[in-house]
Amino acid sequence: MTVRGVVQGVGFRPFVYALAGELGLSGHVANTGDGVVAEVEGGTGALAAFCGRISTDAPPLAVVQSVTHEPMDPAGERGFSIAESRGSGGTARTLVAPDTATCADCLAEMSDPADRRHRHPFITCTHCGPRFTIVTGLPYDRAHTTMERFPMCERCAHEYADPRDRRFHAQPVSCHDCGPRLRLHVPGGGAADGEPVAAARRLLAEGAVVAVKGLGGYHLACDASNSDAVRLLRRRKCRGDKPFALMARRLEDVERLVCLDSVARGLLSGGRRPIVLLRRRTDPEAPAGPGGLAVAPEVAPRSADLGVMLPYTPLHHLLLGLPGDPPGPRLLVMTSGNLGGEPIVTSDEDALERLAPLADAWLMHDRPIQVPCDDSVVRVTDGEQLPVRRSRGHAPFPVNLPRPVTAALAVGGDLKNTFCVGEGHHAWLSAHVGDMDDLATLTAFDGAVRQLTGITGVRPSLLAADRHPGYRSVGWARRNADGRPLHRVQHHHAHVASVMAEHGLDGGEPVIGVAFDGTGYGDDGSVWGGEFLLADYDGYRRLAHLSPVPLPGGDAAVRRPYRMALAHLRAAGLPWDAALPCTAACPDDELKALAVQLERGLGCVPTSSMGRLFDAAASLAGVCHHAGYEAQAAMEFEAAAVGWEAGAGGGRCDGEPGGRDWAFTLRTTAGEALACDPAPVLAGIAADVRAGVPAGAIAARFHRSVAGLVLRVCRTARERHRLGTVALSGGVFANSLLSAACARRLREDGFTVLRHRLVPPNDGGLALGQLMIAARSGADAGVDGAGTAANGRTGAVR
């Protein structure tokens, strides 16, 4: 019998051993490059029971994807054993388990003074602990992990070999005597005196920033209730106002800060332990914690959400304190250990060098991190999870594909980069890589590609990349094509294909794709981003889009949303009234230069971006004029709308806004696509600002107006093309308020709505769509002399 799926490192062989013993069967079980292989012999009834229960009774962390078996001549074995691991004899194709949070049993042992693993920072068992980030090869055995350098002591070896023990064949097993060692490094003093965790807790309580080595990289930690400490970390990291994530000791502490439902509780306390973005509590009746559990305002300024997570390693639990420990910080800022734009730091040597300007001390250990892996981030929308970053706890678990694909590598985009390899009915997405504008990130990308293709056994015969001519990911694909076809996939087509793939659509019928984001290279060379497409995997047609406006100065308009607001006002024929916040925010000299720039079209590329329209509306309403991080204006605009709703709803987390909608003007263009003109919306915002309407009310009204536009255009598409499925994708749909409003209106009107649940709607999910389009079209797409195929045959869709 061969069992494939996530069946290594999750206690599957001990489970098979116990099951065979219970049924009185003889034989053996072993890890191979293909999965788990068992040879069993015994009575017919017992064998039938074994074949049935091997899937239904599998261990909790196992994911059985297939079971195949064939009859053999009895070998006359006596008893049942776990045999030595062996290769597959061909290409390895098994699934490595993601890293999993410390289980309740291990946490209980770590908290028990009578247990030999009391306060052991690396306690683990078959049901929890590191997997993906320590794997160096397959099959998954200790010799193929970074635990190889730590020989088991006699007592750990006994547990490892005892079928009755929870640590039976648990590869990362260790104890105080034989496991990795902690140390606290302080500049100038080497290793700090005293127990490392206790010393680190004292430093945190005193306001220090401590670099903490985690599963997939270093965090930078400080006391989240200490404004001075948070400001210090923010200043050192050049973070601007971008929110920090929090780690709380217990779920009860989280409940005092944010609104929780059953889905959020499950995400926070489950094995994956992502950062969950949740609405701050606004009701005065929110439970208060002893000692005044508080979050410094500098943690997430002007944000309606807090990003919170619970401890997922033994070291985290120790750092936040076990029962009976001396008082210490109960909430920690936990942000990625890196400088802005660089990949997360994983090695101790890099940590001491690259984090030197950021940290006051380093809490380190000597177990190497093989695979970088940032924390995953999710939101909860309409009672379902919406991924924002898919990384630790998910990678490298595959996405099942509705149709088979050729062995391929899709390199994704340049922002929030995640790449994807796929073959047959499976696609494996990498952990979060980051923004491809730094040499260190490109180097990390190289290593991650080698690692993921190695553990999946995919040998790509083609590559897929975005159509943007300046993307660094495209440059990487060109340099590494090595004679293989490189298929260029239109950005928004890839977004729509991504959500189609994760929902299992085989592409037999097109969908109405709504792709809203900040930037995507369009077929006409302009910046797209407010797109309505008629799409399947083989092609797309542009049904509608926002009316294009000039993007004055490119990135300068992104960093200064008031420039985008003024460009939109000029395109709408509306005056630059000095009383409007966006006009007041623009220095006089810049205002004069901008007028000339827009009049003459100097340094202005047209854009139909919905992300830029959100920027313009946020500045016009007076919410945000300078963006220190990606999508800051849009996020603060959403926060203003949420705050208005919560106030109108009496402090509820689900309050509904009041007010009227503004209507976009729809016009048919020469290409028969609808142009959606926001001029009436902008005029409405300007009128409300002059009338003194609160910014939150304007923000809520704008969100509803965009949702109204989506419904109108989708109705038109349904009438013209007789389609009833709408796919929502693109980074703008990470906006929970907008996503929920669009989905609700569409469903009430009879549409089937597809939203992301497995991969992010932003560019972190782009590679999945690229893979589905390019690897299916690879057989028939034309390839030019440079080995590049331009897919997206826009006439292919009816």
N, C-alpha and C positions, 0 to 999 in steps of 0.2 A: 504494500500500500504506500502511495506517495501522496503526501499532504502538502499543498502549496498555499502560500499566503504569509501572514505575519505569524510564523510558527517557530521562530528561533529567538531565544532570549526571553521567552514568555512562559517558560515552564511546560512546554508541550511534551518534551520527552519524558519528564517525570510523570506527567498526566497519562501518557501512553503506558508507561511502566506500571502505574497503579491500576489502570483499567485492565490491562492484560492479566495482572495478578488476581484481580477480583473475579475475572471470568475463567480463570484456570488455564490460560493460554501460554504457550511457550514461544520463544523466539527472541528477537532483539529489535532495537530502534536506534537510529543514528541521524545526525544532521548531515546533510549533503548540500552541495551548491544549488540544488533544485528545491530544497525544502526539508521535510522530515520524511524519512523512509522507514517503514516498519515491515518486518517479516514475522508473521504469526502463524501458528498451527495449533489445531485443536478440534473439538467437536463442531459440527455444522451450526448448531444453534448458537454456540458461544461466538463463533466467527461472525455470524450475522449480527449479533448484538454489538460486537466490537465495531463492525463497519458502520452501524447506525450511530453509535454513541460517540464516535471519534469527532464528529462535527457538532452534535447537539450538546455534548458535555464538556466542550473545550474550555481551557482556562480563560479567566476574564479578560486578559490582555491579548489573547490570540484572535486572529481574524482568518478563518478558514475560507479560502477562495475556491479551492477545488480539491477533490479527493478522487484518485484513480487507484484501481486495484486489479490484480491479475492472479490467477491460480498458479501455484508452484507445487512441485513434488515435496512432500514432507522431508525435512532435513533431520528429524529426530532430536531436535534440541530439547534440553531439559531446563525448565525454568525460563525466566525472561530477564534480559540484561540491556543496559545502555551501552552500545558499541562506540568505538572511536569514530569521530567525524571523518568524512571523506568527501572528496570533490565529486562533481557531477559527471566527470568524464567529457564534458563539453562546456558550453557557455553557462556560467552560473546564472540562475534566475530565481532568487528567493527574495523575500521582503524583510528588511531589517525593521525592528520595532522602533517607534519613536521613544524618546526619553519620557519617563513617567514619574509623576510626583510621588514622594514618600508615602507609603501606605500606612493605614492606621495601626497595623501590627508592629511595624518597624518603629513608628513614632512612640507607641506605648513602651517598647523595649528601651528606646533611647531616653525616655523620661523616667525609667524605673531604676533607682539607685542600686537595686539588688541584681540587675541584669549586667552581664559582662560587657554589653555594648552600650551601657549607660553613657550618654553624651558623645557617642561615636559619630563624628561628622560625616562619615561615609557609609552609614548603615544602609543596607539594601537587602532585597530578597528576590525571589522569583517574580513577585508581583509588582515591583517598583524599581526605580533608580535609572541610571544612565544606560542607554543602548546606542542610539544612532551616533551620538557625539564621541563615543569611545571606540567605535568599530574601525579597525584597520584592514580587515579583509574578511572573506567568507570561506568556509561556513562560520557561523557565529559561535566561537569558542573563546575561552580566556586568552589563548595564544594569539588570537586575532583581535585583541582589544588593547587599549592602553593600560589595562590592569596586568598585562603580562609581566611587568617589572616588579610586581608585588607577589612573591610566592606565598601561598596560603600556609598559615601556621597549622599545627596538628589539630587543634580543635575546629578551625574553619574547614580544614580538609575532611574531617569526620562528618561535619554537617553536610558538606557538599556531596558526600558519597552515601548519605543516609536517605533512602527513599521516603522515610517517614518525616523528614525535616522540611521546613518551608524553604530552606536554602539548597535543596537538592538540585545540583547542577545549575545553580545561579552563578553566572560567570563573574559578576563584579563583587562577589562576597568577600568580606574582610572584617577585621576587628581592630581594636587598638594595637594589638601586638604585631599585625602583619599588613595593615592597610596604609594608605597614603597618610602623610603628615601635614598638619597645618603649621604655618608660621606667620607672624605679623611683622612686616618690614616697615621700619620708619626711617626716613631720610637721615643720613648721618650716623644712625645708631645701629644699622643692620637689623637683626632680629630683636624685637622688643622683649622685655622681660615679662614673665608671668604667662598665664594661660592665654593663648592668642585671642580666643573669642571674647573672654572677659575684658581683655585690654582693648579690643576693638569696640566693644560696647561702651566702655568708658570714654573713648575718643569721640564716638558718635554723640554721646550725651553732652560732651563739652563743645559740640558744634563743628567737629572735624568732618572732612570728606574722606571716606575710606573706599578704596578700590577692592571689590570683593570678587573672587574667582568663582564663577558659577558653572553650570553644565556646559553651555556652549560659548562662553566668553566671560569677560569681566563686566561687572556692574560698577557704577559709581553710586555710593550710598551716602545719605546724610539724614539727619533727624527732620522729618517732614513737618514737625510742629515748630521748628526753630527758623524764624524768618531770616535771621542773619546767615545761618548755614545754607539755606536754600538760595539766597541771593549770591552767596559766595560761589556755590556750584554753578549757578546760572551764568555768573560773570566769567568764571574760568572756562566754561565750556562754550562761551559765545553763543548761548542758547537763545538769546532774545526773549520773547514771551512764550515760546513754544511750551505747552504743558509737559510736566514731568509725570511719570507713572509712580504709583504708590504701592508698597507692600505692607499689608496689615497682618497682625498676628493671628486673628481669628475672624470668622465670618460675622460674629456679633459686632466686632469693631467696624467692619465694612458697612453693616446695616445702619450704623449711626451717621454715616456720611452720605450714602446714596440710596436711591430707590431700588429695591430688589424685588424680582418676581422669581417664580420657580425655575425659569430658564437661566436667569443670571446666577442663582444659587448653585445650580448644577454645573455651570461653566466654572465658577470660582472654586468650587470644592472638588471637582472631578480630577481625573488623572492628568489631564493636559495642562491645567492651570495657566490659561492665557491671562494677559492684561484685558480686563473687560471695561469698556467705556460705558459709564452709567450716569444717569442724571443725578446731579446733586440734590440732596433733600432741601426743600424750601419751606416745608411746613414747620411752624414753631413747636409742634408736638413731637418732633423727632427725638428718639431716645438719646439721652445724654450719657456719656460714659464717665465713670469715676476718674478723677484727676483731670477732667476737661479734655477729652480726646479732641484734638483740633488739628486742622490743616492750615499751614501758613498760606496767606493769600498769594504768595509768590510761586506756589506749586503749579497752579493752573489759572493764571490771570484771565479774567473775562471769558472763561469757558463755562458752559452749562454742564459739562461732564467732568467727572474724575475718572482717570484710568487706574483701576485698582486690581490687585492680585493677591493671592495668599501664598505663603511659603511653599516651595516645591522641592527643596533639597533639605537634608538634615542640617546643613550649615545655616540655611536661612532660619530654620526653627530655632537653632541655638542663638543666632544673632538677635532675634526678636525676643528671646527669653522663654525658658521652660517654666512650668509651675515651680514656685519656690525660689526662682532666681532673683537677685537684687533688681530693683527698679531700673528701667532703661527705656529708650525710645520704643514706643508702641506702634509708630508708623514711620516707615522709612521711604524716602525717595529712592527709587531703584531705576536708574537710567543706564542705557548702554555705555559701556566703557570704551569711548572713542572720542576723537575730535570730530566736529561737524563735517560730514561728507566722507569720513573714512570708515572702513569696515570695523566691526567689533574686534577688540583685542582678545587674543586667545592664549598667547604664550607669555610665560612669566618675564622673559627678557624684554619682549615688546612692551609689556605692561609697565615695567620699571622705567622704560625710556619714553614711550609715547604718552603715558598718563602722568608723567612727572609734573607737568604744569597744572594738572587737575586735582591730584590726590595728595592728602597729607599722610596717608599710610596705606599699606597693601596687605589685605588678608589673603594669603596665598596657600597653595598646596602643591604637592609634587606629582599629582596624577595629570598627565597631559590631556589637553583637549584636541582630539583628532579633527573634528568637524565643527567649524563655527556655526552657531545657531542662536539667533536673537529670539527674544520672547515673541510669541504670537500675540496679536491684538484683535479683539472682536468687539462688535456692538450688538445690542439686542434691539431688534426692530420687529414690532408686531408679534412678539413672543417667539421670534426665531433669531438664531445667530446670524450676523452679517460680518464675515471676515474683513478685517482691515489689513492685517499682515499675517500670512500663513507661514509659520516657522516652527519653533520648538513645540513638541507635542503632536505635530502633524507631519512634518517632514521626517522620513521620506515616504510616508504612506501614499499609495497611488490613488489617482482618480480613475474610476472605471469609465471607459469610452463606449459610446453607443455603436460605433462602427470601427473596424480595425484600421490601423494606420501603419504605414511603412516606418521602419526604424529611422527616427529623426531626432534632431536637436533643434528646439526653438529658443532663441536667445533673449526674447522678451524686449523690454524697452530700456530707456536710460534712467528713468526715475523709478524708485522702489523696485529695482530689478530683481526678478525671479526668473530663472530659465526652466526649461522643461525638456525631458527626454521621454520618448514614447515608442511603443511597438505593440502591434496587435491591439488588444482591447485595454491596455493600461498606459497611463501617463504618470510620470513621476516628476513632481515639481520640487525644485531645490528649496532649501531654506532661504530666507530673505538675504539678498546679497547687498543691496544698497544702491546709491546713486552712482552712475558710471562716469563721474567726472573727476575721479581721483585715481592715480596710478596704483595705490594700494588696493583699491576696489577691483581694478582690472586684474591684478595679480590674484586676489582672492577668488575672482570669477574663474580664472584658469584652474585653480586647485579644486574648486567645487565641481566643475565639469568633469574633471578626471575622477573625482571621488564618486559622483553619482553614476556616471557611466560604468564605473568599476563594480559597484555593488548591485546595479540593476542588470548588468550584462548587455545593455543596449549598445550596439555599434552603429551609430547613425550613418545612413546612406545619403541623407540630404540634410540641409540646414534651412531654417526659416528665420527671418528678421523683419523688422519694420521697414517701411518705405522711406523714412526720413533720411536724406542723404548725409546728414551730419551726425547721426547717432553713433556713439562710440561702440554700442553693442553691434551695430551693423559693420563697423570697421573690424571688430573682433571676428565676426562671422566671415568676412571676406578673407582675412588673413589666415583663418583656420579651415577654410572650405576644402583645401587640398584636393581640388578636382571634383568635389561633390557639388551637385546643384545647390544653389542658394536661392530660395524662394522669398520674394519680398511681398509682405502682406500688409494691406492697408490697415492703419491703426484702429479705426472704429469698427471695421469689419471683424477684426480679431476680438475686440471687446464683445461684440454680439455673439460670435461663435463660441467664446468662452462660456458664457452663461447657457447657451444651447447645449454644449457638451456636458456640463455638470448636471443638467436636468435630463440627460439621456435622450435628447432628440437626435434622430438619425439623419436629419436633413431632408427627409422625403417631402416636406412642405416648408416653404419659407415662413419666417416670422417677421413681425414688425419690430425692428430693433431700434431702441432709443439709446443712443450713446452720447452721454453728456460728460465732458471733461474739460481740462484746461488747454491742452495742446495735443494736436495730432496732425500729422502731415497729410494734406488733402490731395486729391487727384489733380486739382488745378494749381498746386504749388502754394496755396494759401494755408492758413492755420485753421483747421476744422475743430469742432468741439461741441456743437449743438446740433447733433445729427439724428435724423429719422431715416432708417434704412429698411428696405425690403431685402432680406438676406437669408441665404442658406450657406452651407459650407463651400459651395462651388462659385458663388458670386453674390453681388449685391447691387442695388440700385438706390440712389439717393432720392428719397421721397420728399423730404423737407429739411430745412435747416434754419438757424437763426440768420437774419440778414447780416451780411458781413459789414464790419466797421474797421477802420484803421487801428492797428496796434502800434501806437507811437513809441518808437525806441525799443521795441522788443521786450527784453527782460526788464528794462527800466519801468515799463508800464505794469509789469507783474509785481515789481517791488513797491511801486507807488500807485495804489489803486485809484488815487484821485486823477491820474492821467487817463486811466481807462474810463472813469466817469465823465471827464470832459470830452473825450473822444466820442463816447456814446451820445452825450448831449448835442455835440456838433452834428453828428450823423442824423440825429432825430430832428434837427432844425430848432433846437431849444437853446435859449440864451444862457451864457455863462454868468448867471446872476451872482453878484458879489455876496448875497445873503446865503447862498447855498454852501454847505460845508465843504464840498469838494473844491469849489472855487477858492474859498478862504484858505484851504490847506495848501494850495499851490503858490509858491513864491512868485512875486510879480514878474521877475525876469524870466522865470521858467514859463509862466503863463503866456507871455508875449512870444517866446520862442516856440511854444507848443502850438500856438495859433498859426504861426508861419509854417511849422512842420506839417500840420494837418491840411492847411490850404494847398501846399505844394506837393504833398505826398512824400516828403523826405523821410527815409528810414521808417516807412509805414508799410507793413505787410497786412493784407486784409485778414480778419479773423471772424469766424462764426462761433466762437467758443462760449459755451454756457458758463464755464468757470470764470471767464473774464466778465461776463454780464453780472455774475454774483459779486465780483470785485467792484464793478461800477456801482451797483445798487448799494453796496455796503458803504462806500465812500459818499455817495449822494445823500444817503440817510444820516451821515455823520458817525457811523459806527467804527470804521477803520480806514485810515488814509495811508499807512505805511505797513508793509508786510515783511516781517522779519523771518518768516518761515513759510513753506509752501501752504497755500490755501488758508492763510491766517484770516484774511478778510471774510472769506466765505464761512469759516468756522465761527468767527465772532458774530457774523450776521445771523447764523443759525442759533447761536446762544442767545442773542437778543430776542429772537422770535420765541424761543423756548421760555425765556424769562417772562415775556409778556403773557404767554399762554398760562404759565404756572400762576402768575399773579391773578389773571382773570379767572383761573379755575380754583381759587381759594387755597393754593398751595399744593394741589394734587400734582402727581407726576404725569398725568394724562390729560391735562386741561385742554380744551378746545379754544382756538382764538375766535374773536368776533371780527366784524368788518366785512368789506366788500372785496371782490376780486377785480383786478384790472385785466383787460383783454388785449392780447397781442393782435396785431393786424396781419392777416394771411394774404399773400399775393402769389400768383403763379408766375414763375420765371420763364425765360426762353427755353430752358431745358425741361420744362414741365414740372419741376420740383417746386414745392411751396416755400416761399421765403417768409419767415416769421419775424415781423418787425416789432421790436420792443418799444418803439416810440411812445405809444399810449401809456405803457407801464412807467417809463421814465418820467413822462409828464405828470402822471399821478403821484409818483414819489416826490417830485419837486413841489407840487402843489401842497401835499401833506406836510412837507418840511416847512414851507412858508406858513402854513396854518398852525404850526406848533404841535403836530401829531407826534406822539412818542416814537422813538426809533424802533422799539420793540414791536409796536403795532404795525409800523411800515414793513418791518422784516417779516412778520407773520403773514401779512397781506401779499407780499412779494412771493413767498413760498407757495401760497395757495394759487397765485396767478400762474406760476410756472406749471403747477400740477394741472391747472385748467387748460393750459396750452397742450400739454401731453395728451390729455383726453380728447381735445378737439382734433388734433392731427391724427391720432390713432383711429378715431371714428371715421375720418375721411379715408384713411388707408383701408379700413374694413369695407367701406362702401365701394371703393374702387377695385379692391383685389380679393374680397371675400375671405379675409384672414381674421382670426380671432385670438391669436397668441401674440403677446407683447413681451419682449425681452428687454429688461432695464440693466444697463451696464455703464461703465465709466466712473471715474473718481468722484464726480458730483453726486452719485448715488450712494456714496459713503455718508452723505447727509441723511441722517435717520428721519428727520422731519419731512424732508422732501420725498424720500423713498416711500415712507408710509402713506403720505397724502396721494402720491401717484398711484400706488398699488390699490388703495382703498377706492378711489374714484373709478379706476379701470375695472376692478372686479364688480363694483356695483353696476357698471354698464355692460356686464356680461363677458368681459375679456378674461382669458387665462393669462396670468401674470407670472413671469419667470424672473426671479431675483437671485443674486448670488448667495449661496449657503456653504459652498466648499472652498472657493477661491475668492480673492478680493475683487470688488468691482473696479478698483483702480488698476494701475499698470502692473501691480503684483500678480494679476491674473491674466495678463496679456498673452503670455507664452502659451497657455493652454489653447487659446483660440488660434494663435499662429500655427501650432502643431496640427490642429484639426483641419485647417484650411490647406496648408502646404503639403502635409503628408498624405492627404486624400487626393490632392490635385497633382501630385508629383508625377504620376504616370502620363498625364496628358497636357500639362502646362508647358508652354514654350520656354526654352532656355536660350539666352543670348550668348554671344561669344565669350562674355565674361563669366559665364556660369550662373547668371542671375535670371530667375523666372519671376515675372510680374503677374501674380494671380489676380483674382478679383475681376473676372470678366463680367463687367457690369450689365451686359445684356443677357446674361445667363439666367436671370431670375425673371419669372413672368411678371 
